[in-house]
Amino acid sequence: MGRLSRLGNELYNGGRSIDFVGRRWLWYAVSTGIVAVAVIGLSVRGLDYGIEFTGGAEYRVTLPADQVSQGEADDLRAAVAATGIDDASSPVVTTSGTEAILVQTRPLTTAESETVVTAILDQTGAGPDSLSQSELGASWGQEIAQRALLGLVVFLVLVVLFIWAYFRQWKMSVAAIVALAHDVVITIGVYALSGFEVSPATVTGLLTILGFSLYDTVVVFDKVRENTTAMRQSRMTYAEAANLAVNQTLVRSINTSVVALLPVGAILYVGAAQLGSGNLKDLALALFVGMAAGAYSSIFIATPLLVHMKSGEDSVKLAEKRARSRRRAVAADPYAGRTPSGRAAGRAADDDEPDPAAAPAPVAGDQRSPVAGKGRVPPRPHSEVTPSGASGRNQPSRRPRSQRGKR
């Protein structure tokens, strides 16, 4: 068995544990710092909205099929950016089938538009008749933003109702919503700090990461519910059972996140480094940051926050009181809670390591012996054991049914 597999088994069985719940104030501080940086970046730099939201100009140049390629689009993007016009410094250049290349910029003046047209014609070698120009309005982007906001509100309402109906605990719904808001704020803040344009693909990525973050959180919460259903029998507090649930799902959450982030990271690299500006990199950035933040929040934020909110409930307080009583009893009697074999409760039967708390072996001259099946050592007798009158009697023996009653 590999080292990672052994680690996963130890985390699942409780042999090794990372105290996520007990260090919740540390995670709160880390998350608060990250969110603060995101909010500051959003307020200082703001979001760079694409032409779908602000409007702009679109140039369509018709070219032969062998000239409509990604290489030609990259060269045309560099030529338009080299004009020195601020609103055309980051044009969106894409191919339209095998017939034309589209160039989109922010709104330009008449003189700036003529400069861009000249740069396009010089780079492609096309004639003036092959170029068409149109204005893009901001109404389409605004409509997308409004519909995305409406979809986000509906999604959050359905999330609250679903978690409340499935887990029967409204505090789980609150913890999940806080984790979702945490992921969205961080993703938007990274967009503001990186200077990436906000396009309709960005809105799509934001809505997608909500589902990913919620999926990971629900998996952890489901394990929390399983571990806390019978706390009296498990002899754990709510915080201990919830922390065990996070440890049991930790390896799974990491593996799922890594597998999801690798292809998204590759798409982000190709879209940003190879293809330049475009919807592909906008979607990939939202997915990459949102998935990473979602994995973090489901482990470090959602469950510790849930335990924090439930710490005042009577059932949770009673479980903690029972746990403290058991610890005091174990401190007073080290053999309490032992199995008939003398092992501590919960130890595997095939464990070859010696049990440090096992009953000590009898020494020479010690008349005490372990009580069978109890795991304890009785006190010394007050007097010598004298032979009784029944010691000389014949004791009954078990005989086959066919021999019973026969001498």
N, C-alpha and C positions, 0 to 999 in steps of 0.2 A: 504494500500500500504506500502511495506517495505521501510526501510530507504534507501537501495541501489537503489530501483526503483525510489524513489523520487529524489535521487541524480542524477540518469540518466536522468530523465525528466527535472530537472533544468539545467543540463549541455546542454541538447539538445535544450531547449527553450531559453537559454541565461540568465536564472534567476541566475545562478551561473557560473562562468567562471574561469578557471585556465590559467594564462598568459604564455602559452608555447612559443609563438612567441616573445613576448616582452622580455623574459629572455633567448633569444637564445645564448647570449654570455656565460651565465652560463653553458648551455648544451654543447656548443662547448668546454669549458674548461674541463668539466667532461669527455667528449668523448676523448679529446686529452690526458688526463692523463691515461685513460684506454688503449688507443691504444699505448701510449708510454711504459707502463708497458709490454704490449704484445710483442712489438718489441724488448725491452731490453731482455725479457726472451727468445725470439726466437734467438737473436744474441748471447747471453751468453751460454745458455744451448743447443740450437739447437733442432731439432726434432729427436726422437728415432724411426728410421725406422724399420719396421718389417722385417722378413726374406724374405718376398715376394719381397722386394726392395733391400735387401743387400745380399740375398742368405744365405744358411745354410745347416744344416743336418736334415734329417728326419728318424726317427726310427719307424718301424711298428712291433708291437708285437701281434701275433695271440693268442687269449685266448678263453676259453669256453664262451658260450653265457651268462651264469649266472654271469660271472666275468667281462663282458664288461658293466660297469656302470659308472655313473658320480662320485660316491664315489671312485671307483678304480682309475679313472682318476685324481681326486684330490690328492689321496695318492701318485700316481706316479709322479705328478708334484712336490710335496713336497720332494720326494726322490731324484729326479734329481737336484732340486735346492740346496739340502743339500750336494751335492758333492763339493761345494766350487769353482766351475769353473765359472769365470765371465761371459763367453758367454753362459752359461747354467743356469744362475741364475733366468731367467724368461722364462722358456720353455712354449711353446704352446702345451697343451695336450688336445686332443679331441678324442671322440669315432668315429669309422668308422663302421657304421651299428651295427650289433650284433656279429661281428667276431673279431675285432681288435681295438687297441688303438694306436693313432698316437702321437708321441712326436717330436716336432720341436724345434731346437735350432739354434743359430748362428753358423757360420763356426768354426769347432773345429780341433785341431791337432789330430794326430793318438793316442797319449797317452790320451788326454782328451776324445776322442771318446770311447776308451776302458773303461775308468772310467764310462762314462754314460751308456754304454751297461751293465756293471756289476751291476750298480744301478737299471736298469730296470729289469734285470733278477732276482735279489734278491727280489725286491718288488713284482713282479708278480708271481714268482715261475715257470716261463716258462723255457723251454729248449732253448739252443742256436739255434736250428733249427726253432723255432717259431719267431725269430727276424730277420728282414731284414732292411738294411740300405741303404740310397740313399742320393745323394747330390742335393740340390735345387739351381738353378741358379737365378741370379738377373734379367735376361732378361724379365721374365714375369711381375715382378713388375714394371720395367721401362716402359714396353709397356702400362701397366695400367695407369701409371702416365702421359705418353704422350697423351694417348687417353682422359684422364680426363682433361688435360690442353686444348686440342683441343675442347672438349665439353664445357668447361668453356668459351672459347673465342666465340664460336658460340652462346652460351646462352646469353652472354652479348650483342652481336651484335643484336640478335633478340629482346632482352629487349628494347634496345634503339629504334629500329624501331617500335616496338609495342606501346610503350608509346608515341612516337612522332606522330604516326598515329592515336592513340585513343584520345589523349588530344590535339593534334595540338600545342604542346609547347615543344620545345627541352629542355628548362630549367627543366621541370619535369623529362625528361630522365636523365639529369646530376644529379639531386638530388637523383633519385632512384639508380643510379650507385654508387654514393658516399655512400649511406646507405648500399648497398650490400658489397662494399669493406670494410666498417667499420665492418660489421658482420663477414666477412671471416677473417680479420686480428685478431680480438679478439678471434675467435674460434681457429685459429692456435696458437696464443700466449698461450691460456689456455692449449693446447696440449703440448707445449714446457715446460710450468711451472709445469704441473702435471706429466710429465714423461710417459704418456701413449704412447704406440707404434702406429705408423702410419701404418695402414694396408689398404688393398683395401676397407674395410668397412668404414674407415675414409673418403676416397675419396667419397664414396657413400653418407655419411652423409653431407659432405660439399656441394655437388651438390643439396641435398634435401633442405637444409636450405636456399639456394638461392631462391628457389620457394616460401618457406614460407614467407621470408622477403619481396619479391616482391609482394606477394598477399596482405599482410597487408598494404604496402605502396600504392598500387594502390587503395585500398578501401578508404584510407584517401584522396588521390588526387582526386578521383571521387567526394567526398563531397566538396572538395575545389573548384572544377570546378563548381559544382552546386551552391555554395554560391556566387561565384564571377562572374557568368554569367551576372547578372543585378545589378551591384553595385550602379548605379544611383538611381534605385528604392528602393534598400535596405538601402540606406543612410549609408553605412559602407565603411571603407577603405579596401584595399586588405588584409592588415595584420589582421584587425579585422575579416573579413570574413573567412580567413584561420584559425585563432585561434578558431573561432566558429566551423569550420569543425573538428578540432582535438578534441575539447570538445564533439562534437556530436558523434564521433566514439570512444571515450575513453573507455567507459564501454564495448563496443563490443570488442575492441582490448584486453582489460584485460581479459575478460571472455574467448575469443578464446585462448589466450596464456596460461591461467591457465589450461584449459581443455586439451590442447595439451601437456603441460609440466608434468602434473601428471603421465600419463602412461609412458612417456619417462623417468621421474625420477625413477619410479619403475623398469624399465628395466635396467637403469644404476646401481641401487643399487644391483639388482640380479646379473648382469654381473660382477660388480667389487667386491662385498663383498661375494657373494655366489659361483659364478662359477670361480672367479679368472680371469686370462688372457684369452682373446678370442675376436673374432670379435664382439660379442654382446656388450661388454662394449665400444669398440671403436666407434661403430655406435651410441650408446646411448649418449656418451659424446658429439660427434659432433652435434647431434640433440638437446640436451638439451641446450648447450651453444649457439648454433646458433639461436634457437628459442627465447631464452631470449634476445639475442642481437638484433634480428630482431624486436621484439616488442618494444624494447627501441628506436631503430633507426627510426622506422616509426612514432613515436610520437615526439621524442625530436630532431631528426636530419633532416629528409627528408623535412617536411613542413617548419620549421624555415629557412632551407637553401634555399628552393624555394622562400620564401618571401624575403629573403636577396638578392637573385639574381634578383628578379623582382622589387625591390625597385627603380631602376633607370628608369623604363619605363614611358613614358609620360602618359599613361592611369592611371597608379597607382599613379603618382604624382597629376594628376587632381582629382582623387577620394579623396586623402588626402587633397587637397585644398578645395574641396567642404565640406568635413567633418569639417575642421577648421572654415569655414564660418558659417556652421550650428551651431557649438558650440558657436560662438560669438553671433549669433542671439538669441539663447536660453538664453544665459547669459544676453542679453539686454532685452528680453521679455520672462519671465518665462512661459507665456501662449501660446507661439508659438508651433505649432505642436500638438495641443490638439484635441481630438476627440469631436464630438458634445455633448457627455455626460459629458464632462469636465475632462475625465481621460487622463492620459498621453498616447501617442501612444504606442501600444504594450502591454498595461496592459489587463489582462483578465477581461471579463465583470462580471464574478462571483467571483472576488477577494473581499473578505470582509474587507481587510485591508484598512484604510483610506489613501487617496492620499495626501501626504504632500504638493504637488504642486498644488492642486486643487484651484479653485477660492474661495476666502474667502466669508463667508456668510454675507449678508447685516446686518448692525447694525442699531439700532434705530436712527431715524432722518436722515438716509442716503437715499437720493432720487435716488441713483444709483441702478440699477438692472442688473443682467447678461443678455446679449443679447442672445436670444434664438438661439440655434444651433451653437453658435460661441465660447463658452467657454471663453468669454472676459467680461470685465466690462467697460461700456462707461463712458466718463468723465461727470462731472456735467454740467447741462444746464446753459447757460449764463443768462437766464431770465425765469420768470414764464410762464408756458404754458397757453395761453388764449383760451377760448372756441371759436370754429369756427362756421360759419353759417351753416355748414353741420351737426352740432351735433344733430339738431332736426329733420332731415329728416328720413323717414322710410327707413330702409336698406333692400335690397332684401334678400329673404330667399329661400332656395332650396326646391322645392315642387315636388311631384311625377309627372310623365308625364301626368297621367290621370287628375290631378287637375290643370295643367297649363292653363292659360287663363281664368280661372273661378274666379268670385268674391266671 
